[in-house]
Amino acid sequence: MNAYSVALGVHVSGELDDLEEYLDAVLDEFDGLNGVTDVDYVATLITGEVEFTGYVSASNPTEAHVLFLAAVRTAVHAAGGSTPGWPTFDETTVRIEPAAA
């Protein structure tokens, strides 16, 4: 297994007044998920642009991609959010690289 640093950019739609509180709740949900560590986010609260970052232990970058996307989606749902039309992300929204040793 290798450690990968992963970043995922998403756009949150709908009411954004409580976005920071909601994103903090999403972060809390990562505590119970295995295989993903040190998750954090940066956000432009006015526009709903959010980037989640974290580390994933995986065999290869593709597996790291799948595991991180699944973890983000699980945390979003656990915090009471929804992901209708959850897209397939490409290299413009997901960055994966080996974690520094």
C-alpha positions in Angstrom: 0.0 0.0 0.0 1.1 3.5 -0.7 -0.1 6.8 0.8 -1.6 9.3 -1.6 -2.5 13.0 -1.2 -5.8 13.6 -2.8 -7.7 16.9 -3.4 -11.3 17.0 -4.7 -13.0 20.2 -5.9 -16.8 20.3 -5.7 -19.5 23.0 -6.1 -22.2 23.1 -3.4 -25.6 24.4 -4.7 -28.6 25.6 -2.8 -28.7 27.7 0.3 -25.2 28.8 1.3 -25.9 30.8 4.5 -24.9 27.9 6.7 -22.2 26.4 4.4 -19.3 26.7 6.8 -21.3 25.0 9.6 -22.4 22.2 7.3 -18.8 21.7 6.0 -17.6 21.4 9.6 -20.2 18.7 10.1 -19.0 16.9 7.0 -15.4 16.9 8.4 -16.7 15.4 11.7 -18.1 12.5 9.7 -14.6 11.6 8.4 -13.6 10.6 11.9 -15.5 7.3 11.6 -14.3 6.4 8.1 -11.4 4.0 7.6 -8.6 4.6 5.1 -8.9 8.4 4.9 -6.9 10.6 7.2 -6.2 14.3 7.8 -9.2 15.5 5.8 -9.7 19.2 5.6 -11.3 21.7 3.3 -11.0 25.2 1.8 -14.0 27.0 0.6 -15.3 30.1 -1.1 -18.4 30.4 1.0 -20.1 33.0 -1.2 -19.9 30.8 -4.4 -20.1 27.3 -2.9 -16.7 26.2 -4.3 -15.1 23.7 -2.0 -12.0 21.6 -2.1 -11.6 18.6 0.2 -8.0 17.4 0.8 -6.8 14.3 2.6 -4.6 11.2 2.5 -5.6 7.8 1.4 -3.8 4.5 1.7 -4.2 2.6 -1.6 -2.4 0.3 -4.1 -2.4 2.8 -6.9 -3.7 6.3 -7.8 -6.9 5.0 -9.3 -7.8 3.2 -6.1 -7.0 6.3 -4.1 -9.3 8.3 -6.3 -12.2 5.9 -5.8 -11.7 5.6 -2.1 -11.5 9.3 -1.5 -14.6 10.1 -3.7 -16.5 7.4 -1.8 -15.4 8.8 1.6 -16.4 12.4 0.6 -19.8 11.2 -0.6 -20.3 9.1 2.5 -19.4 12.0 4.8 -21.7 14.4 2.9 -24.6 12.0 3.3 -23.8 11.3 7.0 -23.9 15.1 7.6 -27.4 15.3 6.1 -26.5 16.4 2.6 -27.3 14.8 -0.7 -25.4 14.2 -3.9 -28.0 13.9 -6.8 -26.3 13.4 -10.1 -22.9 12.7 -8.4 -20.6 13.2 -11.3 -17.6 11.4 -12.5 -14.6 13.7 -11.6 -11.7 14.2 -14.0 -8.2 15.6 -13.5 -9.5 19.1 -13.3 -11.4 18.4 -10.1 -9.3 15.6 -8.6 -5.6 15.8 -7.9 -3.7 12.7 -6.7 -0.1 12.4 -5.9 2.2 10.2 -3.8 2.3 11.6 -0.2 5.6 13.0 0.9 7.6 10.4 2.9 
